[in-house]
Amino acid sequence: MSRLSFRSVFISDVHLGYAGCKAAYLLDFLRSLRCERLYLVGDIVDFENMAKRPYWHASHAEVIGELLSIAAQGTRVVYIPGNHDAALRRFAGARVAGIEIALEAVHTGPDGRRYRVSHGDEYDGHGDAPRWLLELGDALQGFVCAMNRRANALLRLLGVPYRPLSILLKRRIGTARRFIGDFERRVAAQAGADGFDGHICGHIHYANMHEHAGSLYLNDGDWVEHCTGLVEHHDGSFELLHWTERRLSLARSDAAATLPLRAAA
């Protein structure tokens, strides 16, 4: 079977070591493509969850093996740890089994546009929030993921393809919509202020692509709830893909008219 060819691929929030990880869909995605660069944009391995509830499925080990194989075949693989795999941040600057580890990266498109790449937890905006509030937020996220998992288990019994039901909840809960909107604006605004043409991140489990204040905000989503990845085509355009039994294009930028090219900082 011929593989899809991309210039770059960005995935994040896989959460290997968590029962809700959709490793089988991710494996199919990875095995269906070829790319020059693969960015692992944080929370690939969920050390935080494994410390609380040890879990590891054979498919999670297969994902690790596939990533190592991709690196061995000549693709440049950059791993940017997130908040759930923050223990790996101490190895920034190292190269492990052909995979580069970095705190963030600068991705340059074929037309010279520059994009900051980071996990995104540094833009949460709750640095002064009490610990109990952060724990409540984590608990609510866990509840949404559990409901999504159980609902899809029932749908699977009925022969219905996977549905990212949790995204419907996030769209309908005002607090969630405000958090997502505030996060997106902060990320895009800071990218513009720092002289970048855009920012590519993950973290909030909500894939999106839009322009804000002259900067392109790109979120590659996750592989727990929505099963999405961001790909860059060889002409420099970006596309968000949903990848389960149904493979859908969610959004695509126009390489010729995405944004005016910024001068290098």
C-alpha positions in Angstrom: 0.0 0.0 0.0 1.4 3.4 -1.0 1.9 5.8 1.9 0.8 9.4 2.1 3.7 11.8 1.8 4.0 14.9 3.9 6.8 17.4 4.5 6.1 17.4 8.3 3.8 15.8 10.8 2.9 17.0 14.3 1.2 14.8 17.0 0.8 15.4 20.7 -1.2 14.2 23.8 -0.9 10.5 23.0 -0.8 9.6 26.7 0.8 6.2 26.4 0.4 4.6 29.8 -3.2 5.8 30.1 -6.2 3.5 29.5 -7.9 6.1 27.3 -5.0 6.2 24.7 -6.2 5.3 21.2 -2.9 3.7 20.3 -4.4 1.5 17.5 -5.6 4.5 15.6 -2.3 6.3 16.0 -0.4 3.2 14.8 -2.5 3.1 11.7 -1.9 6.8 11.1 1.9 6.5 11.5 2.1 3.4 9.3 0.1 5.2 6.6 2.5 8.1 6.0 6.0 9.2 5.2 7.5 12.5 6.2 10.7 14.4 6.4 10.1 15.7 10.0 8.0 14.3 12.8 7.4 16.5 15.8 6.2 14.8 19.0 4.6 17.8 20.7 4.4 16.7 24.3 2.5 14.3 26.6 3.5 11.3 24.4 4.1 9.1 27.5 1.9 9.8 30.5 4.4 9.3 33.4 2.0 11.3 35.6 -0.9 8.9 35.2 1.4 5.8 35.4 2.6 7.0 38.8 -1.0 7.0 40.1 -2.5 4.1 38.1 0.1 1.8 36.5 -1.1 0.8 33.0 0.7 -0.3 29.8 -0.9 -2.1 26.8 1.1 -4.0 24.2 -0.1 -1.4 21.6 1.6 1.3 23.5 4.9 -0.5 23.2 4.2 -0.8 19.4 3.8 3.0 19.2 7.2 3.4 20.8 8.7 0.9 18.4 7.1 2.6 15.4 8.5 6.0 16.4 12.0 4.5 16.8 11.6 2.8 13.4 10.6 6.1 11.8 13.7 7.8 13.2 15.9 4.9 12.1 14.6 5.3 8.5 15.9 8.8 8.3 13.0 11.0 9.4 14.0 13.8 11.7 12.1 13.2 15.0 11.9 15.9 17.6 10.4 15.1 21.0 9.2 18.2 23.0 8.1 17.0 26.4 4.8 18.3 27.9 3.5 18.5 31.4 2.6 14.8 31.7 6.1 13.7 30.5 8.0 16.7 32.0 10.5 14.3 33.5 12.1 14.1 30.1 12.8 17.9 30.0 16.0 17.3 31.9 17.3 15.6 28.8 16.8 18.6 26.5 19.6 18.8 24.0 20.2 15.1 24.0 19.6 12.6 21.2 18.2 9.2 22.3 17.9 6.4 19.7 17.9 8.9 16.9 15.2 11.1 18.5 16.1 14.7 19.5 14.7 16.0 22.8 14.1 19.8 23.0 12.1 22.2 25.2 10.7 23.8 22.1 11.5 24.1 18.4 11.3 26.5 15.5 9.8 25.0 12.4 10.5 26.8 9.1 8.1 26.3 6.2 9.2 25.9 2.6 8.3 29.6 2.0 10.4 30.8 5.0 7.6 31.3 7.5 8.7 30.5 11.0 6.5 28.7 13.6 7.3 28.2 17.3 6.5 24.6 18.3 5.9 23.8 22.0 3.5 21.7 24.1 1.5 24.7 25.3 1.2 24.1 29.0 3.2 27.3 29.6 0.2 29.2 28.3 -2.3 27.9 30.8 -2.6 31.3 32.4 -3.3 29.8 35.9 0.1 30.3 37.5 -1.5 31.7 40.7 -4.4 29.2 40.7 -4.8 27.1 43.9 -3.7 23.5 43.7 -7.2 22.2 44.5 -8.6 24.1 41.4 -5.9 22.5 39.2 -6.8 19.1 40.6 -10.5 19.7 40.0 -9.7 20.6 36.4 -7.7 17.4 35.9 -10.6 15.4 37.5 -13.1 16.9 35.2 -10.9 16.2 32.2 -10.6 12.6 33.3 -14.4 12.4 33.7 -15.0 13.7 30.2 -12.5 11.2 28.8 -14.1 8.3 30.7 -17.5 9.2 29.5 -16.2 9.4 25.9 -14.5 6.0 26.3 -17.7 4.3 27.7 -20.0 5.8 25.1 -17.8 4.7 22.3 -17.5 1.2 23.7 -21.3 1.0 23.5 -21.3 2.5 19.9 -18.7 -0.1 18.9 -21.0 -2.9 20.1 -23.7 -1.4 17.9 -21.3 -1.3 14.9 -21.0 2.5 14.9 -17.6 4.0 14.0 -15.7 6.0 16.7 -17.2 9.4 17.5 -15.2 12.1 19.4 -18.2 12.8 21.7 -16.2 14.8 24.2 -15.6 17.6 21.7 -19.4 18.1 21.7 -19.3 18.7 25.4 -16.5 21.2 25.2 -18.4 23.1 22.6 -21.5 23.3 24.7 -20.0 24.1 28.1 -19.4 27.9 28.4 -16.4 27.6 30.8 -14.7 25.2 28.5 -15.3 27.4 25.4 -13.9 30.4 27.3 -10.8 28.5 28.4 -10.1 27.3 24.9 -10.6 30.7 23.4 -8.5 32.5 25.9 -5.7 29.9 25.5 -5.7 30.2 21.7 -5.6 34.0 21.8 -2.7 34.0 24.3 -0.6 31.6 22.2 -1.2 33.4 18.9 -0.6 36.8 20.4 2.7 35.8 22.0 3.9 34.2 18.8 3.3 37.4 16.9 5.0 39.5 19.7 8.0 37.3 19.4 8.3 37.6 15.6 6.9 34.2 14.6 4.4 33.6 11.9 2.5 31.2 14.1 2.6 28.7 16.9 2.0 24.9 16.7 1.0 23.2 20.0 -1.2 20.7 21.7 -2.0 20.4 25.4 -5.7 21.3 25.5 -7.0 18.3 23.5 -8.8 20.6 21.0 -7.5 20.6 17.5 -8.0 23.9 15.7 -6.5 26.1 13.0 -7.1 29.9 12.7 -5.5 33.2 12.3 -5.4 35.7 15.3 -3.9 39.1 15.2 -1.7 38.2 12.2 -0.4 34.9 13.6 -1.5 31.4 12.7 -2.6 29.2 15.7 -2.3 25.5 15.0 -3.3 22.9 17.5 -2.7 19.2 16.5 -5.3 17.9 19.0 -4.8 14.5 20.8 -5.0 10.7 20.6 -7.2 10.2 23.7 -10.5 12.0 22.7 -10.4 13.2 19.1 -7.6 11.3 17.3 -6.2 14.1 15.3 -2.8 15.0 13.8 -1.5 18.1 12.0 0.3 17.6 8.7 2.3 20.0 6.5 2.1 19.4 2.8 5.1 19.9 0.6 3.7 23.3 -0.6 3.7 24.6 3.0 0.0 24.3 3.6 -1.2 22.7 6.8 -4.1 20.2 7.3 -5.8 18.8 10.4 -6.7 15.1 10.0 -9.1 13.0 12.1 -8.0 9.4 11.9 -10.2 6.5 13.1 -12.4 4.2 11.1 -13.4 7.4 9.4 -10.6 9.5 8.0 -11.6 13.2 7.7 -9.9 16.4 6.8 -11.0 18.9 9.5 -9.3 22.1 8.2 -6.6 23.1 5.7 -4.7 26.3 5.3 -3.9 27.9 1.9 -0.1 27.9 1.3 -0.3 31.0 -0.9 -2.6 33.0 1.4 -2.3 31.8 4.9 -0.5 34.8 6.3 1.9 37.5 5.1 5.5 36.4 5.6 7.0 38.0 8.7 10.5 39.4 8.6 12.9 37.2 10.6 13.2 38.3 14.2 
